[in-house]
């Protein structure tokens, strides 16, 4: 049985995505076998990245007929969050006494109402948000816009994978939320609209400009170009973070206005689009 | 003047899906809008995807001016979105994805 190791820290940054994408490519060397995932050297994994990891597992099961296993006892002791949120859900889910997790789920593109229900009940029902009506409405609006982008632009029959995590003890009481689709990503449609857009980072930047939309290709006569722009502006105005992973690029709004680059080129590309949102809840 | 209640039509006060917007468009585009007031009053939320697919597309494809679109909405939040979608739709042909000089600043 092949063994593939994940080690170190897997956080929501270019290093973390590189590690998970490398795991995907290593698994592609196999088919019709069970792969043991070695987590003994893993020190940390952001729980919201369960959505990205699950999308990888989903693809590999479907395309390579792989199955996966890992040391349950070790995971229970070291990474219980990955059981509480439903990712490594071996038997019955254990109770989330810390109330810090948001369940890992997947939705197909017709399940907008189910996604809305999940947002209201799993994500925004947290005790730290109960008296913050405006924030809850803004988070709802923003997440629904991202879901609609998946519905309209991803052009895939595959589901979207979502997962979140509360960090109530951080100074800004943040909520991290990750949405992963396995669709066409940004570049192909945008470069079809404007051939000058020939890299994923240019495509991301183009898509973040108000009124820029590819709907004339997919939904003729229908205006657009507000949802992602509004989300970007909301995050900038409210000390949140928007991160986009598509093609071979990890882009973040975190470094806007600083000398640091807003994007990193990933070691290898990954299909679709991943949106990670960090909401400032204070 | 007759009224057309959006909540009654889509069957929910959450106007969130693109497909509900398309259904609304298919009905509104066949109506004589000069005889109707469109009621958005009871909505608790509305996405730009829903509004673009309904009233945005209506403005683009029928040429109706936003000023002539008779509607009622109580939520300031949704009113603001409707106004943005309408303004964007009225400028549709001019917002057709020309790369901007600010691109490198993002």
Interface residues (C-beta under 8 A of the other chain):
Chain A: X110 X112 X113 X116 X137 X140 X141 X144 X145 X148 X149 X151 X152 X193 X194 X196 X197 X202 X204 X205 X206 X208 X209 X211 X212 X213 X214 X215 X216 X219 X221 X222 X223 X224 X225 X226 X227 X230 X256 X262
Chain B: X12 X14 X16 X17 X18 X19 X45 X47 X48 X49 X50 X52 X53 X56 X57 X59 X60 X61 X77 X84 X85 X88 X89 X91 X92 X95 X96 X97 X98 X99 X100 X102 X103 X104 X106
